[in-house]
Amino acid sequence: MNSKITLYCLLDPNSHAKLNFTEFFNVIDGKLKTTKETSQGVNPSTLEKNPPVPVPTREDVDRAVQAAKKASEAWAEVPYKERQALVAKFADGIDSIKEDLAVLLTKGTKS
């Protein structure tokens, strides 16, 4: 299983990739980025450690903001109907993994 699969695979109808919620990255300018510093929570129900997540530096945040501004300009040029179709496709992809997302989101809360 590829642990570096992102939500982008949800937009590819031919993708048979399964998301793996055990390794996390920052996404900056469409690229997966690791960081020197990570944070690791604990599942309060089981006391098991959750997977580590990257802690971005100020420079990482600045690069992400600049990339988002650039992407926003390009996105604004995409015709409305095409944007609408892409957002709907992404929503369908999220819906297809809703059970996995529910499990992920509850790992940080007591049940």
PyMOL commands that set and color helices and strands:
alter all, ss='L'
color gray80, all
select helices_A, chain A and resi 7-11+58-77+80-96+98-106
alter helices_A, ss='H'
color red, helices_A
select strands_A, chain A and resi 26-28+31-33+38-39+53-54
alter strands_A, ss='S'
color yellow, strands_A
deselect
rebuild
show_as cartoon
